[in-house]
Amino acid sequence: MASPLAGLDRKRLRLWLGLFFLALAAPTGVLVRQAYSQLKWEAFHQDQALAEELAARINGRLTGLIRAEEERSFEDYGFLVVTGDPSATFLQRSPLAAFPVKSDIPGLLGYFQVDAEGALTTPLLPPPGKPPAAYGLSGPELRERAALADRIRSILSRNRLLPQPSVAAAKEKEAAGARREEHKRRAPSAQEPPAAEGASQKAAAKRPRPSAQAAFDRLNAPRQTPTLQNQEKSPLGRVEDLNLDLRFQDKLAETPAATGTVAGAAAPRQPSLENKLRAEPERQGSPLAKAPARQTAPDARARVHIFDSELGPYELSLLESGQFVLFRNVWRGGQRFIQGALIEQKPFLKQSVESLFRETTLSRITDLVVAYQGAVLAAFGAQPGREYLTSAQELGGALLYRTRLAAPLSALELIFTVKQLPVGPGGRVVGWTAVTLTLVLTGGFFLMYRAGLRQIALARQQQDFVSAVSHELKTPLTSIRMYGEMLKEGWATEERRQTYYDYICAESERLTRLIENVLQLARLTRNGLCVELKPVPIGDLMEGLRPKIATQIERAGFELRLDCPAPNAVVHVDQDFFAQILINLVDNALKFSRDAECRAVEIGCTIHDARSVRFSVRDYGPGIPRDQMQKIFRLFYRSGNELTRETVGTGIGLALVRQLTLAMNGRVDVVNRDPGAELRLTFPAGPVGPHPGGTP
């Protein structure tokens, strides 16, 4: 049972070690956290640079494709062209007339051209007037080409990019044609139209008509609020609905790469003044509708002049039906044409954006969102892969990089958001360092706590030892002094003197054994133990010890039972140390079996095997509890409390037995018998020889 003082010492030890642990752990944790945070932001900047580089690659790829389209001439949008192989002496098909449609632009559906009257032509179909076989077209192929052309026409019509002629206008045109035919029959030589027809044509010319190409001008016209149907009804919603985490962008406000446009990208181009005025020439009252187009070119990019054609830059817009339309304005002979192509949205984004995104490491750690004028068109999530050992989970969902592409794709926006951000090899080093420091600190302080507890227990045992030694010395000395004074003063009768002499002699031997144990303990502590092993026959060994043991046992009122069936066996021991071991074992047996019914001590020796001899000392006392069988050999260990213990002793007897036995290459153990306990000593045996003394 632990004393209150020992419990107080343990509390103090825990308190001081806990404070010391916190004093080391707190700054260590701050340093590790600071290092990890620095690595996290370095990884954030590195991945941001990768996102910027990827956006530049996507932009370069798309602008390169559009630049290749800008190299096309006005004639390429017809079925036949005069350019091509110089050795050819006939018209050739336009490169845009190939079927199926061939283009480097992913998802390109087909090319088209809209003239000033709103009439649609496409390079897919040859001009009328000749059979298809004259152009090398079969009937099935012509039907497929016509079906694709009808699809292009249908898409443009659904998006109100082609004019819808009224029934009255159609009837008037039909009547005018009939009048022209009647005039030719009546006056075939006349060169001028009748006055009535001329008047009607002049009236029709003066009547204001809206431009058939005005719908194209309104595609990219500036708006106060986005009103396109696809922006309002996009299945993925708008960018505002994404709730982008901008808190880390606030820390990166001084970094120019946080958001912006791709290097070389221009802001969204405003429609040119010419387009605005041509959309509503009558309302503006501007003579631009009659003026040659090439006199005014207020566009941000220079037009290309090929022969007598003036080619404007391409513009990209998203139709309400979901397709992209890439178109340009062309002026030829004072007339305006719209030339362009329809592009399917999903294959265009998949092959031009997602394919490049999947080739990079960003596809494992970020999500990419593609938006058009604030409407989310596509979202490419991070690919599921291995979990990183260390990752900055607190950055999940944070905006990594946001940019717009270059004109004419400036309405397209790329948004990179973090899904999981690995901090790289440096983070692993910091992580393992933190784990190692945690284990070292925790394990070190646990070991220090255990060592402190052992020191407290040892100090308490030493205090108990001092108390026990004082008690063991004081009691016999007091008795010796008392009997000596009685003998000195002549107070003892002749019959009692011999008893007093015997008692003084026994107590003196007891003191001698105690002092010898203490001295032996001091030698063990100083590593000054000198062992001299000699081969000694068991018979001689037991014969020399028998008088000492017998006297000790008989004075305690016990019976000695000695059994040694192999006296000729030889054992390698130090006789003095062996005598001290056996006397301590006998003293221990007498001490713990003094209240036993059978007052006897058995000492035996047997040949354990061919190489060892076993000695045993048994008592008939209460035995030893199982939980104390290994503890009884500890130094200063005594079972029970010092205040309530019934047995006397110093707690060093069995510890000395174990140390001396190990010093002589032996071993000691204890087993419980019924009743009592038996302590066994095993020593190396030597060759068996003749024993001169006979059986002891």
Secondary structure, DSSP 8 states (H G I E B T S, - for coil): ---HHHHHHHHHHHHHHHHHHHHHHHHHHHHHHHHHHHHHHHHHHHHHHHHHHHHHHHHHHHHHHHHHHHT--GGGGSSEES-S-TT--S-EE-GGG-SS---SSTTEEEEEEE-TT--EE-TTS--TTS-GGGGT--HHHHHHHHHHHHHHHHHHHHTT-S----HHHHHHHHHHHHHHHHHHHH-TT--S--HHHHHHHHHHHHS----TTHHHHTTT---SS---HHHHS-TT-BGGGG--B-HHHHHTTT-TTSEEE-TT--------HHHHHHHSHHHHT-GGGTS-GGG----SS--EEETTEEE---EEEE-TTS-EEEEEEEEETTEEEEEEEEE-HHHHHIIIIIHHHHTSGGGGTEEEEEEETTEEEEEE--------SSB-GGGTTBEEEEEE--TTSTTEEEEEEES--B-HHHHHHHHHHHHHHHHHHHHHHHHHHHHHHHHHHHHHHHHHHHHHHHHHHHHHHHHHHHHHHHHHHT-S-HHHHHHHHHHHHHHHHHHHHHHHHHHHHHHHHTT------EEEEHHHHHHHHHHHHHHHHHHTT-EEEEE-S-TT-EEEE-HHHHHHHHHHHHHHHHHHSTT-SS-EEEEEEEEEETTEEEEEEE--SS---GGGTTGGGSTT--SS-TTT--S---S-HHHHHHHHHHHTT-EEEEEE-SSSEEEEEEEEEE-----TT---
